[in-house]
Amino acid sequence: MRIAIIGAGNVGRTIGAGWSAKGHDVRYGVRDPATSAAPGPRSTVAQAAAGAEVVVLTVMFHAVAAALEDCGDLSGKILLDPTNPLAPDDGGLRLSLGFETSAAEFIAARTAAAVVKSLNQTGAAVLGNAWSYPVRPVQFVAGDDVNAKATVTGLVEDLGFEVRDAGPLKAARLLEPLAMVWIDQAMRYGMPPDRTWALIKGS
């Protein structure tokens, strides 16, 4: 599958490497391809998005609107949203949106792509190492387009996760606070960043 990863931070580089290892055609879309630290093929944001079937928005939430503008028309494409709307809060972070909307819905209102929420619930140390856990870590997936959600489910499974359908896109209002629990534990309470969520069957 042709995947454009917008941004080349820890999350983007990590999941890009995972998908490349599974045979997907990954290209990074960055503001300045000549100086970017992206580990694979890279081009401008518009060029990467134009050639992709799936666009993954791995920028900080405050940069989302500009990144979407750089992408151009995403009609007919799938946009995978792993962002969390974060703001500073007494030495840690808090959600800047919630209850009545979400980052995913903010994005969906600004693009013609089919938006699917996932890969936001843990950090890069988990996203790049899911196959190593004795129980497969879980990632929830939310979206309104059934076919887009099925495509994203396959991509998330390719990274080593068990996938659970969280329902429509507005379920991102639940998934972003779930991510906040993980972030708060890692930032404020010393939880190692390779800890993650898993679903374990009872006896």
N, C-alpha and C positions, 0 to 999 in steps of 0.2 A: 504494500500500500504506500502511496506517496503522502508523506507527512511533512508539514511545515511546522517547525517549532519556532515560535516568535519569542525571541529572547534567548540568551545563552548563559543564564545564571546556573546555580547548583541544580535546581529542579530540571531545567531544560536540558542541560548536558547529561544528567543522569538518565532521564527517561529516553532521551535520544540514543544514548549508547545501548540501552536495553532493547529498543526496537531495531536498531541497526543489526544487533546480534541475532535477531529473529528474522532478518532478511528484508525488513521494510526499507523503503527508499526515504531516508531522512535528510532534510535540508533545513538549515537554520536561517531564519530571517532576522537580520540585525540592521541597526541604523547605519553602521559603517563596516561593511564586510572586510575592508582592507586591514582594519586594526582589531577586529573581533577575536576573542579567545575561543570561539566556537570550535569544537573538536572535529567537525566534519564539514561537508560542503556547505557553503554559506553564500547568501546573496542579500539584496535589499529585502525588506519586509514585503513589499508589493510583489516582487518577483517570486519569492518563496511561496507566498499565499496563492498566487495565480496558478502555479503548477501543482498544487496539492489537492488531494481529496479530503484530507483532514488537516485542520489548522489547530495548533495547540498554543494557547495564550499563556506563556510562562513569564509574564512580567509582573511587577508589583501592581497592586490594584490602582494606585494613584496614576499609573501610566497606561491603564487599560484604554481609556477613551482615545488617547493619541495613537496607541498601537492599532486599534480598530480602524482609525482613519488612514493610517499607513497601509493597512492591508488592502483597502479598496473594497470592491464589490465581492462579497463572499456567497452570493446566490448559488444554491446547489451544492454547497460544501457543508461539512460537519465542523463545528467549532467545539473543541474539548476545553473546558474551563476548569483549571486546577487552582484558581486564585482564591484568596481569602481577603475580605475587606478589613485591613488592620490599621489601627491607629495607636500611637504611644499611650502608655498608661502606667504611671508610677513605677518605672523601671521594668515594665513588661509591655504587653500589648493587649488590646481589646478589639472587639469588632466595632467597626464604624457604621455598619448597616445591620438590620435584623428585624425580626418580628413580622414586619409587613412587606419586606422585600429581601433581596439577596444580591450578592455580586453577580451570580449567574443570570438573574432576571434583569439587572442593570445592563449586562452585556447583550442579552437577547433583544432588548428594546432598541439596540443600536446597530444591529447587524441582520442581514437576510439569511445568515447561516442557521442550520439546525444546531442549537446549543445543547451540550450535554455536560453535566457537572460530574467530575470525579477527580481522583488523584490529589485532592486537597486535604485529605484527612490525616496525613502523616508527613514527615519531612523527607528530604533527599536521601538521608542515610538508609531509610526503609525502602524508598521507591527504587533504589538501585540494587537492592539486596534481598528482594522478597523470596527468591528461590531458596535462600539459605535457612529459613526458619523451619523448625520441626512441624509446626502447623502453619498452613498457608495464611498469611495476613489477609484481612478483608478490606476491600474498597467498595463503598456504595456508589451507585451510578444513578443519576436522576436526569430525566429529560422528557420532552413531550413527543418527540418523533421516534416511533418504534424502531425504524430501520437505523437511524443514527445511533440510538442507544445500543442496538445489537452490535454495530460496528465498534463502538467504543468499548463495549464489554469484551470483545475479542482482543482489542489492543491492551486493555488492562490485564486480562488473563495472560497475555504474552509476557508481561512483566513479572508474573509469578503470583498474582493475587487471586484469592477467591472473590468473586463478584456477587454482590446482592443488589437487586433492583430496588431502589428507594422510592420509585414512583415518578410523578411528574416533576418538571423543572422547579416548581415552587418548593419541593422538598429540599432544595439547596438551603432553605431557611433553617433546616435541621442539620445538614451536613457541615455548614460553615461553623456553627457553634460546637459541633463535635470536634472539628479541627482545632477550635480555640481551647478545648480541654487539653489536647495533646500539646499545643504550643505553650500553654500556661504551665503545664507540668515540666516541660523541657526548659523553659526560661526562668521560672520562679522557684521551682522546687527540685531542680537537679536531676530530673529523670534523664537517663542516657538517651541520646537521640536515635538509637537503633531500636527502641521499644516501640511496639505498635499494637494495633487492635487485631483480634482474631475471634472467630466464632468456633467454640469447642462443643462437640456433641457430648451429651450426658450418657451414662452407662445404661 
